[in-house]
Amino acid sequence: MKRFAALSPLLTPLAAIALAIALLAANPFIWVNAALASVFQAGPKEAKIERLYQDPSTADLSTGERPAEALASLASAWASHPVADRTVLIGNSQMLSIVLAPGESPVDGLRTYPDLLGEQYLPWASRREAHYRLAAGNISYMEALWYVEYLLTVPELRPSHLILQLNYESMRKLGIRDGMLGLLAHPPFLAAVTRIAASAEPHSAVFAQALARWRSAGPAAEPRKRKPSAQTAADLAETRSRAALASFAPWDSRHSVKREFLTSLYLLRVHLLRIKPTTRRPLSGATLTMSSSSLDAIARACAAHGIRLSVFNAPQNPATPLYASERDRKTYSAILDRFRQVHHVPVYDFENAIPARCWGRWIDGSDPIHFGRAGHERMAHLFLSSGILSETRHAVQ
């Protein structure tokens, strides 16, 4: 018994290592997902492209989870190579994801429409022009305002043109994700958020909550380092175990295990609970008010700082409209009309611009938000033909 007690500090991390290696080697969630796809006759998993073209100089590759690092790098790059025109695009995952339509084949390095514009259609790589994509899945308009306020506090990042995606789904989102709180380490931005949080705007409560979360986690987020002399045998064993795992090549596959596990949860929600991305959804009164006030604040901020603002109504899959009712459709349309009239900002209507055959089909059926390769190519051409990228101030009706 005493021998076992003496060895326990070593047995625990060794057992953890053995279990971790077994999990990584087997990755049981792959088999779980394959079984669910077979039972429910799901579409091809490969339709959701995981390996897209990525360029850290033109996009936040963390998709909202670590924007502080990405924007610090961008500020340094734009300061080193000043450009006359800076275009920033803000939107949801439609800007950064590809789900293949039926008949399209998976290929590594595919480009979404912002990347197609930069690579094939526009001279954004020239010395006079630059563009950057700030897109995140399920982005809220409070988060879009959060981004805009941050850009305004960093001279090297202040855009000359902001292109904002409007869509029905984002009007229903609320809050600021934890990954964006790191931007508050920039004192001028902290002051701006503190000012908004203290205001009487409908969205101020969301900013106040985010600010409170950041302040409460500040000191606690920094782990206290122990002196080597104060470490116990168990502490040393755990530290060495972590170091061994970090140098163990298969340990890198832990991200794959996590992704497959999250996919399992998603499939169970879709097939057992019958909650799908295509489920129609209504607009909520409180969330709608906060989203609208955030959009108004973005328009006012751009006008006050001489930033040209263009907005576009994002495409929806005609086969899977998200409006819960005709009333919701009319409410959303009225929001767009009001925004155009009050702020004198062009609103480009692309809602019905991508035909049903161009939209993705994944494990749970037709995708209401993400389109395939042909859809992204059409979207890039739409940006060019509509004039949203030029000095043209007239919206497409």
N, C-alpha and C positions, 0 to 999 in steps of 0.2 A: 504494500500500500504506500509506504514511504517512497519507494523507488518510483512508483507511478506518479506521485505528487511532485517529485523532483524533475521528472521528464515532461510533465504536462505543459510547461512553457514552450517546449520544442514540438510536442506532438500536435498542438493546436494549429500552428501555422503550417506544419507539414501536411496535416489532413486537409487544410484549406487549399493548399497547392495541388494536392492530388485530385480533389473534387473539381477545382477550376480547370485542370488539364483534361479531366474526363468530360466536362461540359463543353470545352472548346473543341475537343476531338470529335464528339458525337453531334453537337449542336442539335438537340432533339427537336427544336422548334421548326427546323426545316421539314422534318417528317410530319409534324403536326400540321403545318401549313399545306403540305402536299395532300394530306388526307382530307383536310377541310375543302380544298379546291376540287378534289375528286368527288366527294360526297355531294357538294352543292353545285357541281358543274360550272365552276367559275371560269372567267376568261383568263388569258395568259398572264402570268405574273411578270414575264419579261417585257410586257407593254410599258411598264413604268420604268423609264430610263434612269439608271442610277449614275452613270458616268457621262455627264454632260461636259461640254467645253467650259473651262473655268479660267478666268483671268482676274487675279486680285487687283489689278490696276483699274478695272472697269466695273467691279461688283463687290459687295460685301458677301464673301463666300460663307460666312457664318450664318447668314440669313436671319439676322436679328439677335443671335445668341451671344455674339461678342463684337458688336459694332465699334466699341471704343478702340480696339486694336486695329481694325480695318480702316477706320477713319483717320487714325493717327498716321498710319502708313500713307494714306491718300494725301493728307495735308502736307506731308513731307515731300511727296512726289510732285504735287501741284505747285509747291513753293519753289522746288528746284527747277521746274520747267513751266513758268507762267504761261497761261493761255488766255486769250481774249474772251472766249465763250465757253462756259461750263454748263452742261446740261445734266440735271439729276432727275432720274425717274424713280418714283415711289409707288409701290403697289403690292399685291398679294402674290401667292405662289404661281399664278398664271404667268408671271414674268420670268419665273426661274425653273419651271418644271415642264417636262414633256411626257405625255402618256400617248403611246402610239395608237393611231386609228386603225381599224381593220384593214389588213393588206399592207401595212407599213412594216418594214423590218428593223429590228434593233441594230444600231450602229453606235460605237463609242465616239464621244466627242461631238455629239449633236449640239447645235446652237439654238437657244431660244431667240425670240424676235429682237430683244435689245442687243444681243450679241451678233445676230445677223446684220442688224443695221450698222453696227460698228465695224464689222469685218468685211462685209460685201457691198454695202450700199452707200455708206457715208464716209467722208474723210475725217472721222473723229480721231484718227490716229495722228492727224497733222499737228503742227506746232500751235495752230491758232484755236483748235477746238478740242474739247475733252468731254467725255460723258461718264456717268457712274450710275449704277443701279442699286437702290436700297429697297430690296423686296424681302418679304418674310411671309411664311404661311400663316393664314388667319390674322393678318395684320388688322389692327383697329385704326380708326382715324385719330384717336388720341395718340397712338404710336406714330402716325404720320406727322402730326403736329410736333411731337417730341423730337423727331428727326429734324424737322424744319427749324425749330428753335435752336437746336444744337448747331446746325450749319451756319446760322446767323451769328453765332458767338465765336466762330473760328474764321478769321478773315481769309485764310487759304482755301477754305471749303465753301465759301459763300457762292451759290450758283448765280449765273445770269439768267438761266431758264429752268423752271421747275415743271416737270410733267407729272401730273398726279392721276392715278387710276381711280375712277369711281366705279363701284359695283355694289349690287344689292346685298351680297353676302357680307361685305365689310361693314355695311351700315348696321349690322347686327352684332358686331364684335365690340368688346369692352375691355378696358384695362391696359396696363403697361407690363410687358413681360420682364422677368427678372434680369435677363441678359442685357437689356437696355439700360438698367440702372447704373452700370459702370460709367456711363457718359457723365454722370453727376460729379465725378472726380474733377471735372473741368470747372473751376470756380465761376466764370461768367455764365456758364450754362446752369449751374446750381442756383445762381441768383435769379436767372430767368424763370426756372421752374418754381422757385420759392414765390416769386411774384405772381405767377399764374395760379398756384395753389391757394394763394390768399385772396384771389379775385372772386367775383360773384358769377363767373361764367359757369354754365352747367357742367362743363368738363373739368372744372377746377378740383372737384372732389377726387377724381381719378388721379390727378397730378399730386394731390396732397397724400393720398394713400401710397403712391409710388415713392414719394419723398420720405414718408414715415418708414416704409420698409427698408429703404436704403440706409437711413440713419440708424435704425435699430440693429441692422446687420453689420454696420461698419466695423466696430472694434472686434465683434465676434467673428467676423469673416477672416480675420488675420490670425492664423494659428500661432499659439505661443510655443516657442522653441525651448526644449528642455536641455539642460546641460548634460553632456555625456556622462558625467559622474553620477547624475541623479537617475539615469535610466536603469530600469530593472532588467533582469534576464529576459523577461517576456517582451519588454519593449525592444530590446536589441534583436531578439529573434524575429519579431514582426517587421522591423525595419529591414533586416537582411532578406527576409522572405519577399517583401515588396520589391527590393532591388533585384532579386533573382528573377521574379516574374517580369519586371520591366525589361530585362535583358533576354528574356525567353521569346523567340520570334513568334511562335504560335499565339502568344498572348495578344498580339495585335488583332487577332480575329475576334476579340471580345466585342468589337463594334458590330461585327456581323451577327453575333449571337443576340445582342441587344436589338438590332434591327429586325431580326426574325421573330423575336419575342413580341415586339410591338406590333408586328404584322399579325401575329396570332391573336392578340387582343382585338385588333381591328376587325379581323375576319369573324371572330366570335360575336362582336357587336353587330356586324352587318348581317350575318346569316342566322344567328339565334335571337338577338333582340330586334332584328329587322330595322335597325337605325342605319340608314344609308346616306351617303353624300347627296343622293338625288331626292332625299326626303324634303318635301316642300316645307318652307318655314316662314312664319309671319314676322313682321316688324314689331319690335317692342317699343312702347312709348318712351320710357326713360332712356334706353340705349339709343333710340333714334334721335332724341333731343340732344344727347351728348355728342353723338356723331356729327350731327348738323352743326352744332356750335364749334366743334373742332375744325370742320371744313371752313366755316366763316373765319376762324382765327388764322388759318393758313392763308386764306385770301388776303386778309388785312395785313399780315406780316409781310407777304410778298409785295403788296402795294406800297407799304411803308419803306421798304428797302430797295425799291426799284428792280425787283425780280419779276421777269415775265412769267406768268402762270398760265399753263394750258392744262385742261383736264379732258379726260375721255371716259365715256361710258363703256366699260369693258364688255367683250362678247359673252354671251350666254349660249349654252348648247340648246338649240331649238327643240331637241328631243327630250330634254329634261329641265324645263324651266323651274326655277326655285321659288317663284312667287306662290305663296299659300293661297292667294285669292286674287281676283281682279282688283279688289280694293287695294291690296298691297302693291300691285303693279302701278296703279294710279298714284299712290302715295309717293312711291319712289320717283316716278316721272315728275311729279310736282316739285320734289326736292331739287332735281336737276334744273328745272325751269327757273325756280326761285334763285338758285345759285348763279345762273347765267345772268339774270336780270339785275340782281342786287350788286354783284361784284363786277359786272361787265367783263366776264371771263369767257373765252370760247369753250364750249362743251362739244366735243366731237363724239357723235353717237355711233359706236361700233357694236352695239348690242346684238344685232342680227347679221353681222358682217361675215361670220364664219359658218359655212353650211354644216349640216349635221354629219356628213360623211367625213369631215376633217377632225372630229372630236375623238378623244381617246376612249378606249374600252379596256377596262382593267378587270381585276378579280371580282368586282362587285357590279360590273355592268358598265353602261355608258357614263362617262365622266361629265359632270355638269360645269366644271371649272377649267379643266386642262385639255388642250388640244394637242394633236400630233404634229409631225414634221410639216405637212402641207399647211396646217393651220398657222404655224409660226411663220412660214414663208409668206402666207397671205397677210398676216398681221404686219410684217415688215413693209410690204408693199403699201398697205393701208396708211401707215405712218408717212410714207413718202407722198402718196397721192393726195392725202387730206390737207397737207400744209402744216400739220401740227409741229413739225420740226423747223419750219421756216419762220419768217417774220410775218406771214399771213395771219391776220387777226380774225378771219371769218370761220365760223364753225361749219362743219358738215351737217346739214339738216337731215 
